[in-house]
Each structure stands twice: as C-alpha cells, then as structure tokens.
Amino acid sequence: MTAIRTILLAEDSPHDAEMAIDALRDAHLANPIVHVEDGVETLDYLLRRGRFADRPEGDPAVLLLDIKMPRMDGLEVLREMRTHDHLKRIPVVILSSSREESDLARSWDLGVNAYVVKPVDVDQFFEAVRTLGKFWAVFNEAPADG
C-alpha cells in the first residue's frame, strides 16, 4: 500500500487559503495539507531546504499553485520545478484569479497539469477545490518512482 501523500497549497491570500483548506477537508481526504505563502517557500518545501529541511521524505500528491505571489510567482516556481528530475512528475494545478492569456499560455508551456480560474462565487470555489483534491489525491495514478 502506498503512503498517503501531502497536498501542497501555495497561496498568499489568507482568505483563499482558508477556503481551499476547508474545501479539501470537506472532501474527507486523509491527505495532510501543507500551506505555503509564496514561491520561495514552495520550492523550500519541494527541495527540503530551510524550515522544511527536516520534513519527511516524499513528494506531494499535487501542488495547488497560485500565480500572483510575493517573492517568487507561481510561473517561476513551475519553471524551476521542471529543471529538477525528481520534481518533474509532481502534478501542478494552477489555481489563480488570472484570466490573462499570457498566464494561461506560459503555464501550459511550462507543463502545468491543469489551469483553474478561481470562481468569484464562494460555493463554486469550494466545489472546484474539493473536486481537484479528490481527483489528484485519490483517483490520479502516479508512477511508482515519482
């Protein structure tokens, strides 16, 4: 049996992060949820450095990634992830309020697995995150070595 993997949420808005975490918990997932607030913290978690140097081994089941974050934006995180062999296969879902075509195109060019525009409606946002969590943490099959 495979270990239950973490869901990594990279979101700088406390309100959006709280809603996303509530939605993931509402989906009754056994996966632990780790929340980071910017791109630098995201890479620190993934690369096990800084305050995450002692975190348990293993990559997250999915990274829910906002684009517009301080210090390092989501697209920079995605670009950096794709340069590391052990991070290339981590599913990344952009969860952003940006509908800019350039953000969409750059995300897909960098190998994003899904791009979801944050619904303005709270109920729609809640349902979208709950569905994403279930799909990537429960139904998606990852390779054994990734």
One Martini backbone bead per residue (centre of mass of N, CA, C, O) as a GRO file, in nm:
protein
  146
    1MET     BB    1   0.098   0.035   0.021
    2THR     BB    2   0.061   0.362  -0.014
    3ALA     BB    3   0.131   0.656   0.081
    4ILE     BB    4   0.009   0.941   0.209
    5ARG     BB    5  -0.006   1.236   0.041
    6THR     BB    6   0.050   1.552   0.005
    7ILE     BB    7  -0.097   1.874   0.000
    8LEU     BB    8   0.008   2.155  -0.183
    9LEU     BB    9  -0.036   2.500  -0.082
   10ALA     BB   10   0.001   2.797  -0.289
   11GLU     BB   11  -0.097   3.084  -0.092
   12ASP     BB   12  -0.127   3.434  -0.005
   13SER     BB   13  -0.426   3.424   0.064
   14PRO     BB   14  -0.588   3.371   0.349
   15HIS     BB   15  -0.875   3.333   0.241
   16ASP     BB   16  -0.817   3.125   0.011
   17ALA     BB   17  -0.673   2.919   0.190
   18GLU     BB   18  -0.903   2.860   0.385
   19MET     BB   19  -1.105   2.765   0.171
   20ALA     BB   20  -0.932   2.535   0.054
   21ILE     BB   21  -0.895   2.375   0.315
   22ASP     BB   22  -1.195   2.334   0.371
   23ALA     BB   23  -1.254   2.181   0.107
   24LEU     BB   24  -1.056   1.947   0.151
   25ARG     BB   25  -1.183   1.853   0.420
   26ASP     BB   26  -1.473   1.809   0.301
   27ALA     BB   27  -1.359   1.557   0.123
   28HIS     BB   28  -1.223   1.349   0.322
   29LEU     BB   29  -0.918   1.358   0.327
   30ALA     BB   30  -0.614   1.207   0.441
   31ASN     BB   31  -0.448   1.426   0.348
   32PRO     BB   32  -0.216   1.632   0.402
   33ILE     BB   33  -0.184   1.989   0.459
   34VAL     BB   34   0.024   2.230   0.296
   35HIS     BB   35   0.101   2.573   0.368
   36VAL     BB   36   0.210   2.824   0.146
   37GLU     BB   37   0.289   3.186   0.060
   38ASP     BB   38   0.523   3.123  -0.158
   39GLY     BB   39   0.764   3.037  -0.385
   40VAL     BB   40   0.998   2.990  -0.191
   41GLU     BB   41   0.847   2.795   0.001
   42THR     BB   42   0.780   2.587  -0.212
   43LEU     BB   43   1.075   2.509  -0.280
   44ASP     BB   44   1.161   2.440   0.003
   45TYR     BB   45   0.975   2.202   0.027
   46LEU     BB   46   1.054   2.036  -0.230
   47LEU     BB   47   1.384   2.064  -0.147
   48ARG     BB   48   1.441   2.047   0.154
   49ARG     BB   49   1.459   2.348   0.287
   50GLY     BB   50   1.506   2.507   0.552
   51ARG     BB   51   1.219   2.457   0.736
   52PHE     BB   52   1.208   2.171   0.542
   53ALA     BB   53   1.463   1.984   0.586
   54ASP     BB   54   1.293   1.773   0.800
   55ARG     BB   55   1.105   1.659   0.625
   56PRO     BB   56   0.956   1.420   0.493
   57GLU     BB   57   0.965   1.212   0.266
   58GLY     BB   58   0.838   1.312  -0.029
   59ASP     BB   59   0.594   1.389  -0.251
   60PRO     BB   60   0.337   1.538  -0.358
   61ALA     BB   61   0.036   1.476  -0.510
   62VAL     BB   62  -0.008   1.799  -0.513
   63LEU     BB   63  -0.001   2.132  -0.663
   64LEU     BB   64  -0.146   2.427  -0.549
   65LEU     BB   65  -0.107   2.717  -0.766
   66ASP     BB   66  -0.033   3.031  -0.754
   67ILE     BB   67   0.072   3.311  -0.928
   68LYS     BB   68   0.020   3.563  -0.736
   69MET     BB   69   0.323   3.612  -0.567
   70PRO     BB   70   0.557   3.663  -0.356
   71ARG     BB   71   0.907   3.674  -0.451
   72MET     BB   72   0.758   3.418  -0.616
   73ASP     BB   73   0.602   3.305  -0.872
   74GLY     BB   74   0.435   3.039  -1.010
   75LEU     BB   75   0.596   3.030  -1.280
   76GLU     BB   76   0.876   3.013  -1.149
   77VAL     BB   77   0.825   2.752  -1.002
   78LEU     BB   78   0.761   2.578  -1.247
   79ARG     BB   79   1.028   2.621  -1.393
   80GLU     BB   80   1.206   2.504  -1.165
   81MET     BB   81   1.078   2.223  -1.139
   82ARG     BB   82   1.151   2.134  -1.445
   83THR     BB   83   1.477   2.111  -1.362
   84HIS     BB   84   1.385   1.867  -1.178
   85ASP     BB   85   1.355   1.538  -1.193
   86HIS     BB   86   1.192   1.489  -0.908
   87LEU     BB   87   0.958   1.726  -1.000
   88LYS     BB   88   0.823   1.674  -1.288
   89ARG     BB   89   0.574   1.468  -1.179
   90ILE     BB   90   0.430   1.679  -1.034
   91PRO     BB   91   0.131   1.786  -0.993
   92VAL     BB   92  -0.001   2.094  -1.144
   93VAL     BB   93  -0.230   2.344  -1.016
   94ILE     BB   94  -0.368   2.617  -1.126
   95LEU     BB   95  -0.489   2.873  -0.887
   96SER     BB   96  -0.647   3.150  -1.037
   97SER     BB   97  -0.757   3.485  -1.121
   98SER     BB   98  -0.624   3.459  -1.392
   99ARG     BB   99  -0.719   3.540  -1.752
  100GLU     BB  100  -0.458   3.561  -1.887
  101GLU     BB  101  -0.322   3.444  -2.170
  102SER     BB  102  -0.022   3.447  -2.082
  103ASP     BB  103  -0.059   3.266  -1.833
  104LEU     BB  104  -0.176   3.023  -1.974
  105ALA     BB  105   0.048   2.971  -2.181
  106ARG     BB  106   0.288   2.951  -1.983
  107SER     BB  107   0.181   2.718  -1.817
  108TRP     BB  108   0.167   2.509  -2.046
  109ASP     BB  109   0.465   2.539  -2.138
  110LEU     BB  110   0.556   2.440  -1.828
  111GLY     BB  111   0.357   2.183  -1.752
  112VAL     BB  112   0.081   2.198  -1.668
  113ASN     BB  113  -0.210   2.008  -1.568
  114ALA     BB  114  -0.381   2.267  -1.466
  115TYR     BB  115  -0.631   2.541  -1.518
  116VAL     BB  116  -0.783   2.741  -1.262
  117VAL     BB  117  -1.030   2.963  -1.220
  118LYS     BB  118  -1.130   3.153  -0.979
  119PRO     BB  119  -1.411   3.173  -0.839
  120VAL     BB  120  -1.615   3.415  -0.706
  121ASP     BB  121  -1.784   3.203  -0.600
  122VAL     BB  122  -1.773   3.026  -0.314
  123ASP     BB  123  -1.910   2.756  -0.394
  124GLN     BB  124  -1.739   2.708  -0.650
  125PHE     BB  125  -1.466   2.707  -0.516
  126PHE     BB  126  -1.516   2.477  -0.321
  127GLU     BB  127  -1.585   2.262  -0.538
  128ALA     BB  128  -1.326   2.278  -0.704
  129VAL     BB  129  -1.127   2.196  -0.477
  130ARG     BB  130  -1.256   1.933  -0.394
  131THR     BB  131  -1.227   1.797  -0.671
  132LEU     BB  132  -0.923   1.825  -0.704
  133GLY     BB  133  -0.840   1.668  -0.453
  134LYS     BB  134  -0.968   1.400  -0.528
  135PHE     BB  135  -0.831   1.347  -0.792
  136TRP     BB  136  -0.519   1.383  -0.711
  137ALA     BB  137  -0.530   1.208  -0.430
  138VAL     BB  138  -0.707   0.946  -0.538
  139PHE     BB  139  -0.731   0.886  -0.866
  140ASN     BB  140  -0.453   0.943  -0.935
  141GLU     BB  141  -0.182   0.798  -1.113
  142ALA     BB  142   0.137   0.736  -1.010
  143PRO     BB  143   0.441   0.674  -1.034
  144ALA     BB  144   0.643   0.481  -0.839
  145ASP     BB  145   0.907   0.687  -0.868
  146GLY     BB  146   0.719   0.972  -0.809
   0.00000   0.00000   0.00000
